[in-house]
Amino acid sequence: MVKKVLTWGGLAFLLFFVAFRPESAAEVFKSIGAAIGDIAQGLGEFFTNLVA
């Protein structure tokens, strides 16, 4: 029950954030995307060095 409430609350906050602060929301998503890209690049280098 608590998980469901937190999930819906998080989605509502996300929609509010995107609707009323689109520039800030875009920056947050850019940062998240960059972090995911850095993690993927690091994993790729790790496996490359592991095999080589």
N, C-alpha and C positions, 0 to 999 in steps of 0.2 A: 504494500500500500504506500509506504513512504517513498519507495523507488519510483512509483508511478507519479506521485505528486511532484517529486523533484524533477523528473523528466519533463512533465508538462510545464512546470515553472521555468525550467531552463529554456524550453522552446519558446515560451511566451516572452522571456527576457531577450532572447536572440532576435525574435521578430521586432520587438520594440526597439532594440539597439539598431537594427538595420534600417527601420523605418524613420527613426528620428535622428540618427547619427550615421548616415551612410559613409561619410568620409572616414570616420573613426573605425567603423566596421570593416571597411575595405583594408585599412592599414593592419588591423588585427589579423584578417584572413591572409594578407600578404606575408605577415610575420610567421604565421602558422605554416603556410606553404613553403616558405624558405627553410624553416626548421625541418620539415619533413624531407625536403630536398637534400639538406645537409646530412640528415640521418641516412638516407638512401645512398648518398655518395660515399659516406663513411663505411657503410656495410659492403658496398661494392669494392672499395679499396681493400677492406679486410679480407674478403673472400679471394680477391685477386692475389694478394700477398700470401694467403694461406695455400693456394694451389701452386703458385710459382716457386 
